Amino acid sequence: MKYGLRVSLFLTGAIVVWLGLNVGLGGFETLGWQGAKEFFAVTDPETFAVQDNHIRFIAGVWLSVGLILIAGSIALHRLRSVLIVLTGMVFVGGLMRFSSADGVLLVSNSIAPSLIAELIAFPLLGFWIFKATKKDAGQSVH
């Protein structure tokens, strides 16, 4: 059970790192690793530069989440609480997608897979971490 969890944490972390690098290094335009498309035109270069910088920061936070998931695949018991909190954070991020109030977009092929991962897969991963490490949670791991 723990081997499968460790593999799942590593693979999930690797995907999150890949996504974080795509946006972190490429900004709004991304590096095109999810498919390159021109999807906007900059009408205010100064404001764009500021917002692009902010999105790179957010991508860096996402990249860090991925690195912590990978670290958790190695130090599962030591990072137990952190991993559970991270899965909850991703769930909250998924909930924020509803603030766009665009139901058609949320069920589209472009968003639905991410939304399903955020609202279902990550909470299940957090529950799996909780259950798999519950016996050892009260013990100090050195």
Secondary structure, 3 states (H helix, E strand, C coil): CHHHHHHHHHHHHHHHHHHHHHHHHHHHHCCCCCCCCCCCCCCCHHHHHHHHHHHHHHHHHHHHHHHHHHHHHHCCCCCHHHHHHHHHHHHHHHHHHHHHCCHHHHCCCCCHHHHHHHHHHHHHHHHHHHHHHHHHCCCCCC
